[in-house]
């Protein structure tokens, strides 16, 4: 009876140890093969989310001026959209609504948004040309993950 109890306790202990090791091993494997979490990115103005791709100095030299221009263009376009939105809300809040002005503002906002999409796609293609295969894979994985979060790395959060 005593032997059966000891054997049962040892088997139970062994089963618990195996399950704990399995969970720890799975988590280690899963986290070591995933892109860095989005929350670990810096939101400082001069930090670009693809800097974690371990760019070579030559790649970084090509990337930095391109990124600066990209961020400047986006900042200007988002400022323009904010102005158009303020005007739109102003027109919507008036007693006598001028539908033609509202339609015109909608078209202007849509044109700016279209321009933003073109600039972003062009920038992604330019970045892709600079990166090697592994960096491209990681870049697009990070980009995909960032699209599923509230934080976007194409511009500073205060610009949103």
DRENSE-59114 format. One record per residue (C-alpha): residue in three letters; x, y, z. Coordinates in steps of 0.05 Angstrom, whole numbers, padded with zeros to 5 digits, always signed. Example, Ala and Ser with C-alpha at 12.3 -4.5 7.8 and 13.67 -1.06 7.14 Angstrom:
<sites>
ala+00246-00090+00156;ser+00273-00021+00143;
</sites>
This chain:
<sites>
unk+00000+00000+00000;unk+00056+00048+00019;unk+00094+00032-00045;unk+00033+00045-00088;unk+00023+00113-00055;unk+00096+00132-00066;unk+00095+00108-00138;unk+00030+00146-00150;unk+00059+00210-00121;unk+00122+00202-00164;unk+00081+00191-00227;unk+00038+00252-00210;unk+00101+00294-00198;unk+00132+00269-00262;unk+00068+00287-00301;unk+00067+00357-00272;unk+00141+00368-00287;unk+00131+00345-00359;unk+00071+00390-00369;unk+00108+00450-00340;unk+00168+00437-00384;unk+00123+00430-00444;unk+00089+00496-00432;unk+00155+00532-00419;unk+00187+00501-00480;unk+00128+00519-00524;unk+00128+00591-00499;unk+00203+00597-00510;unk+00197+00569-00581;unk+00137+00611-00598;unk+00167+00677-00573;unk+00235+00664-00604;unk+00204+00655-00673;unk+00156+00715-00672;unk+00169+00787-00690;unk+00182+00835-00633;unk+00118+00858-00599;unk+00092+00923-00624;unk+00092+00954-00555;unk+00168+00949-00552;unk+00175+01000-00608;unk+00196+01070-00590;unk+00151+01127-00611;unk+00207+01178-00611;unk+00205+01222-00672;unk+00271+01197-00701;unk+00258+01123-00690;unk+00232+01084-00749;unk+00201+01017-00736;unk+00244+00980-00787;unk+00309+00999-00750;unk+00302+00934-00712;unk+00315+00896-00777;unk+00390+00898-00764;unk+00404+00941-00824;unk+00476+00945-00849;unk+00507+01014-00847;unk+00498+01019-00923;unk+00425+01001-00917;unk+00415+01051-00861;unk+00449+01105-00901;unk+00400+01094-00958;unk+00340+01087-00912;unk+00347+01147-00866;unk+00338+01204-00918;unk+00283+01165-00952;unk+00246+01155-00886;unk+00254+01229-00866;unk+00223+01251-00932;unk+00168+01199-00925;unk+00150+01222-00854;unk+00151+01295-00875;unk+00103+01282-00933;unk+00056+01243-00889;unk+00058+01296-00835;unk+00039+01349-00885;unk-00017+01307-00914;unk-00046+01290-00846;unk-00044+01364-00828;unk-00082+01380-00892;unk-00135+01327-00875;unk-00144+01357-00806;unk-00157+01425-00837;unk-00207+01396-00886;unk-00242+01359-00830;unk-00248+01422-00788;unk-00280+01457-00847;unk-00326+01398-00859;unk-00351+01399-00787;unk-00359+01474-00792;unk-00403+01467-00854;unk-00442+01409-00823;unk-00457+01449-00760;unk-00484+01509-00797;unk-00559+01523-00798;unk-00563+01525-00874;unk-00522+01468-00901;unk-00489+01478-00969;unk-00487+01407-00998;unk-00441+01429-01054;unk-00388+01453-01005;unk-00394+01389-00965;unk-00387+01347-01028;unk-00326+01387-01049;unk-00293+01377-00981;unk-00308+01302-00984;unk-00273+01299-01052;unk-00213+01338-01025;unk-00207+01292-00964;unk-00213+01230-01009;unk-00159+01258-01056;unk-00112+01269-00997;unk-00125+01199-00971;unk-00112+01170-01040;unk-00047+01209-01042;unk-00027+01181-00974;unk-00041+01110-00998;unk+00002+01121-01060;unk+00059+01150-01019;unk+00056+01092-00969;unk+00056+01039-01023;unk+00113+01072-01060;unk+00152+01077-00995;unk+00141+01003-00980;unk+00165+00984-01049;unk+00227+01028-01041;unk+00242+00998-00973;unk+00233+00928-01001;unk+00287+00941-01053;unk+00337+00958-00998;unk+00323+00899-00953;unk+00349+00828-00961;unk+00300+00769-00961;unk+00301+00757-00885;unk+00293+00831-00870;unk+00235+00836-00920;unk+00200+00778-00886;unk+00209+00810-00817;unk+00190+00879-00843;unk+00125+00856-00873;unk+00109+00813-00811;unk+00119+00874-00767;unk+00078+00917-00815;unk+00022+00866-00815;unk+00023+00863-00739;unk+00023+00939-00733;unk-00038+00943-00777;unk-00075+00901-00726;unk-00058+00948-00668;unk-00077+01019-00650;unk-00007+01044-00659;unk+00019+01061-00728;unk+00093+01073-00742;unk+00088+01114-00805;unk+00080+01177-00764;unk+00081+01198-00692;unk+00020+01181-00650;unk+00005+01254-00637;unk-00004+01264-00713;unk-00061+01214-00716;
</sites>
